[in-house]
Amino acid sequence: MSKTLKLPVESLKLNVDLSGFDLQDVPRVPDGILGQPRAQSALEFGVAMPNPGYNIYVMGEPGLGRLSMITHHLDALAQTLPAPSSYAYVDNFENPREPVAVELPPEHGQILSKDIEKLIDNILATFPSAFESPTYQQKKTSIERYFNQRYNSAIDLVDKKALSYHIALFREGEQITFAPIRDSKTLDEDQFAQLPPAEREVFHKQVEELEDYLSEVLLELPQWRRAMAERIKQLDNETISQAIEPLFLELNDKYQNIDDVITFLEEIKKNLANTIADYLMPGRPLEAGENTAKRQVLTELYMPNVLVDNKLENGAPVIFESHPTYQNLFGRIEYVSEQGTLVTNYRRICSGSLHRANGGYLILDAEKLLTYPFVWQGLKRALKSGRIEIESPYSDLSINTVTLKPEVIPLNVKVILVGSQEIYYLIQEQDSEFNEIFRILADFDDHIPRTNATMHQFAMLMSRQARDSGARPLTQGAIEALIEHSCRLSENQHHFSAHVNDSLDIIGEANLFCKQASGEQIDRSHIEQALRAREHRNGRLSEILLEEIMDGTVLIDTEGEATGKINGLTVLEVGNSSFGAPARITATVYPGSRGIVDIEREAELGQAFHSKGVLILTGYLGHTYAQQFPLAISASIAIEQSYGYIDGDSASLAELCCLISALTRTPIKQSFALTGSINQYGEVQAVGGINEKIEGFFRLCYARGLSGEHGVIIPAANKRNLMLKQEVIDAVEKGLFSIYAVSSVDETLELLTGQLAGTEDSAGNYPENSINYKAICRLKEISDMANADDDKGEEGGSV
């Protein structure tokens, strides 16, 4: 039987041969997403669906290359779509707290900025020069002359009346004073003091009368001044309007089809009158730096704040936000400190990823999205309302940090969330609105069927990566080695691993070895060298464990026979590295009815799946051996020298064989190690990590010296998972090491013991001296002992 169970050399590894493939066109970019037809179909449908709510959740484990594949797919698609509108914020002159959004055609954001900058230059060149023209000065002088004439006429009336009182009137600017006249001469203060008191008294009364009259004739003076100021202001406005009209003619003609810009230009024209009057009127010579200050004022008032300016040649935007905080996603308002006070304006509004992706696609990491506060609720609100609001997320918490309320911008974006299966089902369970917003699931498989088409796509992808990363070209042998390694990662000869990033990393590592060897192309030898170097870097723990086994610290036998002892196979995972290692399993059997005790579970080291595997043993024993009598047994099973948590049921086959060995006192060959799980009917089931497990036992046997008796027993269902290293295959080919594939417990027992397991005859009996026969006899003996103890107990009770 052992010959039929021994696996041939050619079944131990997939050897890829691409000699029949045309790899001349490998630099061409592959079409679609490698080996993910389901995910690609869902992605294409979600992208094409224009209705709201058809956003996409891309589900798969990290390392599958989801992000790069999706980005590449969307980049190609986006080139065929029109570029979306650009957006800018401008000042709202009536309410500066609510800046106005201006929608522009693509590439017009910077164009508008340059035009407004040119307009500002023209305004500075026009003013205050426009107020220095002869026409303006003449009209202004005429207005002032009219006022002065009315003022002078009123003063003349007072002057005439004063002369009738022999009093002189003096004007010093706006100040009017009176002095007495004697003998046609004006008296000074000293002369006035020498006059008789009666005359001085008369003079004072007359001055009071004149002052009253002056107040009467100048009663309308404030009104005259207001009228003059209004006429001058009207003149200024007319002058400004006439001066700036030519500046806007070209702009109005250029932007006549863009309503938002035309409205913006009209608002600038309205506001310029006040701005020019405040900052650009003549009055004093320009001081050093004043022109710069005036330019800054105009810039702060009129220069548009371009949030996003899409390029026509880029098509629709594809944005990946790697750090989706609230501000990075929805935009933010910045502040500056002026004299200890935080101030802001429309020019300090900053765009977010939603603005840049508007009209295209936004890719987000689902786990990071859920990490930051307020982001998930804000994203849902934006997608459901179809608009982007720039606001502080803390406003609902009564923390007043918002001084601006910018006008909302219409939102039309397709959001692609990239996350794991656990996060998808978590959001689905916790948020009832999730399925309404993300209706499309693009499910990435963790493996890719190995077909001629997918191998060709894989070769194209690897070659493109080598070209794009600046690495040397890949030979056919290198691509074959990469495919074989990918199949090893997937633990299946018929599938690639979907973790293509690992293969891409190997290309970079192999390129280094190729450079060091002065090679012109990356060959199979360089790929294999990179894999060996990676294993060596991560192999410290496996070497330490092998040393401990070799020096006897960890007890593992690879020669001779032993009862109740067997070599199981385990996989240890530490960080990103995993390696196989043998582990001794022991079992003891003694009379009693305690059942099978799993020492790992009792010590709280055995996890759920391992405990389940041990519990199945009782079912197998009862079904196979205890059909004619009650199953009464006490046994203990342990994985020796194991001090960490143990999970998985891959040791259940070894534990059962070890238990039967202890039960029947049949020795087991220690030159074997085995792995596999069983069901209650004794059928051997597939397990994971099969290659690492075989190679772990092989390393120990190789270190101690291969004798030709060493071997590993695996489930027959795992034959398709074999992708062993070349040193193992070479040893098998030389007959120094063997690998057996079994389907049942009986086949396994015969390999381990060299004895017949035994098959039931029509009467349900096993052949004498067979292992199964010994097991039934031993279990019946224990059962009889238990019954005898029960009977003895009953007799003692009756006495």
VENDAPE-V389113 format. One record per helix or strand. SS is the DSSP state (@ for helix, = for strand). FROM is the first residue (numbers start at 0). LEN is the number of residues. If there is no record, write none. Layout:
SS_FROM_LEN + SS_FROM_LEN
This chain:
@_1_4 + =_5_1 + @_8_3 + @_36_12 + =_53_1 + =_55_4 + @_65_13 + =_85_5 + =_99_5 + @_107_19 + @_128_4 + @_133_31 + =_166_6 + =_174_8 + =_184_2 + @_188_5 + @_196_21 + @_220_34 + @_258_21 + @_289_13 + =_304_4 + @_311_3 + =_317_4 + @_325_5 + =_331_2 + =_335_3 + =_340_3 + @_345_3 + =_348_2 + @_352_5 + =_360_5 + @_365_6 + @_374_11 + =_386_2 + @_394_3 + =_408_2 + =_413_6 + @_420_10 + @_433_4 + =_437_1 + =_439_4 + =_446_3 + @_451_17 + =_472_2 + @_475_15 + =_494_3 + @_499_17 + =_520_2 + @_523_14 + @_539_11 + =_560_2 + =_564_10 + =_576_14 + =_594_4 + @_598_4 + =_605_1 + @_607_18 + =_633_6 + =_645_1 + @_651_13 + =_667_2 + =_671_3 + =_676_2 + =_682_3 + @_689_15 + =_710_5 + @_715_6 + @_725_8 + =_737_5 + =_743_1 + @_744_9 + @_770_28
